[in-house]
């Protein structure tokens, strides 16, 4: 009955909720875990969901370390990137709640890490450097090990999309990663490997669709697994939420986004989501990385810079430029900020020789790196103080009760 869209009790549309636009996978994960822990009651299940959010955010920090280390081959850079990511206030905030944002981000960066591995592996193909190229047909049925990361990427990206539909641009990462890696091969090796890469991309696409079919079952009509026509109710929900986001309908809760400037998302990210020190460092690094790409180093940076620029621009131009919708670029910006600190550390400008033997660029990098890390830590600690106080609605309720008791005594 899981794939029977019209009958499944897991389908919100069958439980009286005619408008549901979030991913199914995070709900299923928490619901089954809560059932296994015997914590599925109304006043229990959301606490399980919050624990899942916090746990997945911690694993995402580990993925950021692995991703940065794989991309730049520098564990100190990777460690600083993970520290910046861990202290980002937006991620701390969202990891306190049972929503789909943190699970989606976890699957996004699992896929992103796999894509970086694909890029670096494609740049140094193994087993295809012999004197004679194998026949085309034999090549397509060989080298199956190279297909494994493509399959894993497809599964992770499909699960990301089943968590949040705005993860859709992630599918572009796979062909870009494969192409950048292939582009670094010799001309002869390129002629040999392109059929393998195309086969692997097709497999990645297939497993992406398969994962989405399994973990977002009610986007389809069913009633069985092979009933893959899209569900009209799901499509209607997607159209409705898009209309709300774009301001095409006069939804009361959407009025707050009217006449927001195009820089609204950037301002909120820098002032609040990261804090000013880390926010400015990250975007300064973003601009410097763009300059390095223009100077010819685009292969190394295209994946991380392109994702950050594309996703951030796309979300900033939406009618609802909420800060939390930008969470998929917070980890990449944390990596870019760390990379920028290392760039300052390794810089060797000629003018420094004129002011003594002191390695001023290293002093500057150390001061900037630890200064920003300390300031971001202080901002994170300041923010988390709100969790040490009663929720505002509870505080307001207590105040009302106190006033009511005082009024009763006076009467």
Secondary structure as the mmCIF struct_conf table of DSSP 4:
data_model
#
loop_
_struct_conf.conf_type_id
_struct_conf.id
_struct_conf.beg_label_comp_id
_struct_conf.beg_label_asym_id
_struct_conf.beg_label_seq_id
_struct_conf.end_label_comp_id
_struct_conf.end_label_asym_id
_struct_conf.end_label_seq_id
TURN_TY1_P TURN_TY1_P1 UNK A 2 UNK A 3
TURN_TY1_P TURN_TY1_P2 UNK A 5 UNK A 7
TURN_TY1_P TURN_TY1_P3 UNK A 9 UNK A 10
BEND BEND1 UNK A 11 UNK A 11
HELX_RH_3T_P HELX_RH_3T_P1 UNK A 12 UNK A 15
TURN_TY1_P TURN_TY1_P4 UNK A 16 UNK A 16
BEND BEND2 UNK A 22 UNK A 22
BEND BEND3 UNK A 24 UNK A 24
HELX_RH_AL_P HELX_RH_AL_P1 UNK A 25 UNK A 36
TURN_TY1_P TURN_TY1_P5 UNK A 37 UNK A 38
BEND BEND4 UNK A 41 UNK A 41
TURN_TY1_P TURN_TY1_P6 UNK A 42 UNK A 44
HELX_RH_AL_P HELX_RH_AL_P2 UNK A 45 UNK A 72
HELX_RH_AL_P HELX_RH_AL_P3 UNK A 75 UNK A 86
TURN_TY1_P TURN_TY1_P7 UNK A 87 UNK A 87
HELX_RH_AL_P HELX_RH_AL_P4 UNK A 89 UNK A 94
TURN_TY1_P TURN_TY1_P8 UNK A 95 UNK A 96
BEND BEND5 UNK A 97 UNK A 97
BEND BEND6 UNK A 99 UNK A 99
HELX_RH_AL_P HELX_RH_AL_P5 UNK A 100 UNK A 122
TURN_TY1_P TURN_TY1_P9 UNK A 123 UNK A 124
BEND BEND7 UNK A 126 UNK A 127
BEND BEND8 UNK A 130 UNK A 132
HELX_LH_PP_P HELX_LH_PP_P1 UNK A 133 UNK A 135
HELX_RH_AL_P HELX_RH_AL_P6 UNK A 136 UNK A 140
TURN_TY1_P TURN_TY1_P10 UNK A 141 UNK A 141
BEND BEND9 UNK A 142 UNK A 142
HELX_RH_3T_P HELX_RH_3T_P2 UNK A 144 UNK A 147
HELX_RH_AL_P HELX_RH_AL_P7 UNK A 148 UNK A 161
TURN_TY1_P TURN_TY1_P11 UNK A 162 UNK A 163
HELX_RH_3T_P HELX_RH_3T_P3 UNK A 165 UNK A 170
HELX_RH_AL_P HELX_RH_AL_P8 UNK A 171 UNK A 183
TURN_TY1_P TURN_TY1_P12 UNK A 184 UNK A 184
BEND BEND10 UNK A 185 UNK A 185
HELX_RH_AL_P HELX_RH_AL_P9 UNK A 187 UNK A 215
BEND BEND11 UNK A 216 UNK A 216
HELX_RH_3T_P HELX_RH_3T_P4 UNK A 217 UNK A 219
STRN STRN1 UNK A 220 UNK A 220
BEND BEND12 UNK A 223 UNK A 224
TURN_TY1_P TURN_TY1_P13 UNK A 225 UNK A 226
BEND BEND13 UNK A 229 UNK A 229
STRN STRN2 UNK A 230 UNK A 230
HELX_LH_PP_P HELX_LH_PP_P2 UNK A 231 UNK A 231
HELX_RH_AL_P HELX_RH_AL_P10 UNK A 232 UNK A 246
TURN_TY1_P TURN_TY1_P14 UNK A 247 UNK A 247
BEND BEND14 UNK A 249 UNK A 249
HELX_RH_3T_P HELX_RH_3T_P5 UNK A 252 UNK A 257
TURN_TY1_P TURN_TY1_P15 UNK A 258 UNK A 259
TURN_TY1_P TURN_TY1_P16 UNK A 262 UNK A 263
HELX_RH_AL_P HELX_RH_AL_P11 UNK A 264 UNK A 268
HELX_RH_PI_P HELX_RH_PI_P1 UNK A 269 UNK A 274
HELX_RH_AL_P HELX_RH_AL_P12 UNK A 276 UNK A 292
HELX_RH_PI_P HELX_RH_PI_P2 UNK A 293 UNK A 297
HELX_RH_AL_P HELX_RH_AL_P13 UNK A 298 UNK A 316
TURN_TY1_P TURN_TY1_P17 UNK A 317 UNK A 317
BEND BEND15 UNK A 318 UNK A 319
HELX_RH_3T_P HELX_RH_3T_P6 UNK A 323 UNK A 326
HELX_RH_AL_P HELX_RH_AL_P14 UNK A 327 UNK A 346
HELX_RH_3T_P HELX_RH_3T_P7 UNK A 350 UNK A 355
BEND BEND16 UNK A 357 UNK A 358
HELX_RH_AL_P HELX_RH_AL_P15 UNK A 360 UNK A 384
HELX_RH_3T_P HELX_RH_3T_P8 UNK A 385 UNK A 388
BEND BEND17 UNK A 389 UNK A 389
HELX_RH_AL_P HELX_RH_AL_P16 UNK A 392 UNK A 410
#
